[in-house]
Amino acid sequence: TNNYGPRQYPEKLIPKCIDSISSGKKIPLHGDGSYVRDWIHVRDNVDGIWYVIEYGENRNVYNISGDNPLSNIEVVKKVCSWFGIEDYESHVEFVEN
């Protein structure tokens, strides 16, 4: 699961998209954008950790997931839509892995 939220490292996908759009640059997208990641907001992840601390049992394994799988290109489309950009393709530069 990939965390996203405030103070995320600027080289990560969502902050990189926002920075690229804001500065008029193309969004660098590795590969063809088909890689899928599960996304969770950092606050939701922390809530999950606190829940396990409060109610979990010792020596058990807990997986916290956002249950929100999106390909990288889907994330780019969403971020572009936040900026009112419908033609996301013109804002993407595909780069090698």
Summary of the structure (lengths in Angstrom):
residues: 97
radius of gyration: 16.0
end to end distance: 20.0
largest distance: 50.9
contacts: 234
relative contact order: 0.25
helix: 40%
strand: 21%
